[in-house]
Amino acid sequence: MTQYGLGPNGAIMTSLNLFSTKFDQVLSLIEKRSPDHDHVIFDTPGQIEVFTWSASGSIITETLASTVPTVVILYIMDVAKSTSPVTFMSNMMYACSILYKTELPFVIVLNKSDIVNHAFAIEWMRDYETFLDAVNQEESYISNLSRSLSLVLDDFYCDLRAVGFSSVTGMGMSDLMEKITDARKEYFDDFLPELKRKREKARKREEERKAEDLQRLKDDLTPSASRYSSTRSSKAASRKASPPRGMIPPSELLEYRDQNEIPGSSNSQSAKEKLEDESFENWIQETRAQKNKK
């Protein structure tokens, strides 16, 4: 924090970002130790928002969920501090938000049950009327908000797995392992098929995007090719329309042919030679006539 000038929240986020860049090493470690261990626990203490709603936290969660059977949430709830309906509802809001974000099997661990019996929390979760009676006994202004939230969230948290537990005495460990086993079964029955469906949907969407990009590229290239082809066609047509330099156009050839005066033809050459012969004979005759006169 001192070196980079970071505050507490910035330091937490930076640490989580750096951790996510090396998470492939964590997966390698899990794979290496998996023959010796049935469960791997990731403890993420601190602010819930940091791990749940940050990009790095989502990367870690989704990577684990897609790689190994994941009961990602053991939501630890301090039951000793949740005896108030308002505090209890605040915890239920956190639980529902995490459940909504991760969409993974979920277990609420009611910790410190050795101090306060967790039965009241289970009853509030399962029976809305009991919780409503407790809220009505509250005189704080926020009790109305708790009452309204319970109406909305009751359908979400009433069926969540919850177990009383004590981290000091170990009470409830067998019940917790049973809930984790049930959640693992839910992962294979519900979450994994949904994950495969999402992957297939994403793959098809990617293929469609590539096909659209390819078609768009072809459409962009087709007008240029058409213009090039039409240009070549017009040039070829012009070459056909106008004869090469030094050649007589076909129309003139037809006219010369009709008059038997086609330049360069055998008829024209014969006529020229005949004319020269006649001129030579006339010259000889004139020369002889002049000699006879003398």
PABA-441010 format. One record per residue (C-alpha): x, y, z; residue in three letters. Coordinates in steps of 0.001 Angstrom, whole numbers, padded with zeros to 6 digits, always signed. Layout:
XYZala ...
***
This chain:
+000000+000000+000000met +002824+002400+000848thr +004873+001518-002227gln +002052+001977-004746tyr +000066+004600-002863gly -003040+002425-002486leu -005784+002608+000090gly -007386-000450+001729pro -009947-001034-001018asn -007447-000398-003812gly -004987-002800-002225ala -007651-005516-001960ile -008690-005078-005590met -005091-005034-006817thr -004281-008190-004870ser -007345-009942-006267leu -006470-008861-009810asn -002936-010199-009466leu -004259-013417-007955phe -006625-013973-010891ser -003743-013669-013385thr -002023-016633-011725lys -005136-018713-011177phe -004019-021360-013656asp -001379-022326-011101gln -004113-022739-008488val -006004-025081-010820leu -002821-027079-011396ser -002373-027413-007636leu -005985-028568-007201ile -005563-031154-009944glu -002324-032384-008412lys -003808-032784-004914arg -007223-034094-005986ser -006303-037797-005527pro -005615-037132-001838asp -008509-034773-001028his -012235-034816-001682asp -012879-031133-000987his -011020-027863-001522val -012085-024816+000491ile -011505-021260-000731phe -011802-018797+002112asp -012658-015302+000844thr -012972-013125+003947pro -013623-009425+003771gly -016026-007390+001721gln -018534-009508-000160ile -018791-007034-003023glu -015087-007291-003819val -015150-010987-004629phe -018727-011279-005848thr -019125-008277-008107trp -015592-007531-009318ser -014300-008792-012663ala -011479-010738-011019ser -013852-012430-008595gly -016139-013431-011458ser -013184-014858-013388ile -012150-016982-010423ile -015690-018160-009708thr -016530-019021-013323glu -013181-020750-013844thr -013733-022969-010825leu -017346-023663-011772ala -016394-024758-015290ser -013424-026873-014180thr -014379-028741-011010val -017667-029534-009206pro -018220-026330-007278thr -020375-025524-004287val -019122-022014-004550val -021023-020466-001702ile -020851-021373+001918leu -022360-018117+003048tyr -021233-017630+006651ile -023899-015830+008638met -023239-014624+012171asp -026372-015928+013834val -025543-014184+017118ala -025790-010797+015378lys -028829-011669+013279ser -031416-011935+016002thr -032928-008665+014788ser -035345-009075+011839pro -033658-006125+010103val -030191-007682+010343thr -031589-011053+009325phe -033199-009541+006216met -029926-007807+005359ser -028190-011193+005385asn -030924-012689+003230met -030424-009880+000712met -026719-010660+000558tyr -027438-014361+000161ala -029937-013822-002664cys -027646-011399-004501ser -024751-013868-004402ile -027038-016697-005489leu -028271-014575-008398tyr -024722-013624-009435lys -023122-017067-009292thr -026103-019319-010111glu -024333-022113-008239leu -025391-024474-005429pro -025690-022488-002231phe -025474-023294+001487val -026057-020831+004324ile -023884-021622+007336val -025405-020205+010525leu -022189-019792+012486asn -021840-019290+016254lys -024764-021576+016960ser -023038-022495+020196asp -023767-018959+021421ile -027281-018460+020039val -029502-021289+018898asn -029969-021053+015142his -033520-022468+015185ala -035120-019000+015026phe -033261-018188+011781ala -034376-021446+010152ile -037952-020727+011202glu -037816-017175+009802trp -036513-018521+006510met -039173-021195+006181arg -042220-019410+007651asp -043024-015914+006406tyr -045758-015350+009004glu -043353-015968+011876thr -040873-013481+010442phe -043674-010963+009858leu -044677-011198+013532asp -041085-010460+014520ala -040918-007487+012144val -044158-006044+013532asn -042562-005924+016970gln -039804-003673+015637glu -040309+000050+016141glu -037521+001305+013867ser -038356+003120+010633tyr -036539+000507+008574ile -038878-002271+009695ser -041261-001318+006882asn -038458-001884+004377leu -037717-005270+005921ser -041375-006194+005657arg -041470-005219+001971ser -038231-007043+001207leu -039482-010194+002855ser -042493-010196+000541leu -040193-010071-002481val -037325-012304-001358leu -039244-014957+000549asp -039652-017127-002541asp -035890-017051-003110phe -034434-017803+000305tyr -037161-020023+001767cys -035759-023132+000037asp -032062-022401+000484leu -029985-024974+002318arg -029165-023771+005833ala -027294-025488+008636val -026359-024510+012170gly -022627-024582+012805phe -019974-023663+015331ser -016426-023054+014190ser -015231-023334+017796val -016835-026594+018900thr -017308-028188+015470gly -021012-028595+016099met -022980-029245+012927gly -020028-030485+010859met -021794-033694+009833ser -024890-031737+008788asp -022705-029335+006811leu -020990-032174+004925met -024388-033649+004136glu -025556-030317+002701lys -022363-030048+000650ile -022949-033542-000747thr -026487-032573-001736asp -025173-029407-003357ala -022600-031431-005282arg -025380-033619-006647lys -027274-030480-007642glu -024179-029288-009508tyr -024170-032381-011719phe -027945-032582-012124asp -028807-028926-012709asp -025824-026646-013085phe -023563-028732-015332leu -026219-029323-018044pro -027039-025616-017960glu -023346-024785-018250leu -023012-027047-021287lys -026087-025446-022839arg -024630-021970-022329lys -021307-023056-023805arg -023037-024518-026857glu -025110-021367-027238lys -021988-019221-026986ala -020209-021424-029541arg -023098-021124-032009lys -023252-017386-031446arg -019527-017150-032181glu -019892-019229-035344glu -022778-017042-036509glu -020718-013937-035833arg -017811-015318-037867lys -020155-016269-040709ala -021660-012767-040701glu -018197-011195-040753asp -017163-013434-043647leu -020332-012636-045590gln -019848-008932-044935arg -016295-009202-046265leu -017536-010973-049396lys -020189-008304-049898asp -017565-005592-049563asp -015316-007280-052128leu -018037-008170-054659thr -018737-004592-055935pro -015021-004051-056559ser -014799-007291-058496ala -017898-006344-060500ser -016477-002940-061330arg -013191-004534-062391tyr -015022-007077-064551ser -017239-004421-066151ser -014183-002259-066863thr -012443-005140-068573arg -015600-005913-070570ser -015954-002305-071712ser -012306-002176-072740lys -012642-005426-074659ala -015775-004127-076359ala -014007-000927-077350ser -011118-002928-078779arg -013584-004950-080822lys -015425-001834-081983ala -012317+000082-083123ser -009817-001859-085304pro -006104-001712-084462pro -004035+001105-085861arg -003146+000579-089569gly -006112-001639-090346met -008967-000594-092655ile -012392-000621-091025pro -014735-003387-092201pro -017173-000858-093718ser -014460+000568-095997glu -013330-002921-096939leu -016849-003722-098090leu -016976-000518-100126glu -013607-001232-101742tyr -014619-004790-102406arg -017727-003630-104225asp -015589-001298-106354gln -012818-003928-106820asn -010379-001384-105473glu -009413-002879-102182ile -005999-001470-101271pro -003351-004113-100898gly -005415-006798-102723ser -004298-008781-105832ser -006845-006969-108105asn -005417-003590-107183ser -001871-004789-107847gln -002801-006154-111313ser -004507-002903-112304ala -001430-000931-111312lys +000906-003169-113318glu -001404-002958-116337lys -001400+000823-116087leu +002411+000874-115966glu +002659-001415-119006asp +000309+000785-120977glu +002288+003871-120019ser +005562+002191-121089phe +004131+001102-124447glu +002812+004607-125095asn +006266+006006-124355trp +007914+003588-126818ile +005424+004448-129535gln +005963+008173-129040glu +009749+007697-129191thr +009542+005742-132452arg +007227+008307-133984ala +009684+011103-133225gln +012571+009140-134832lys +010566+008501-137997asn +009843+012211-138369lys +013522+012958-138324lys 
***
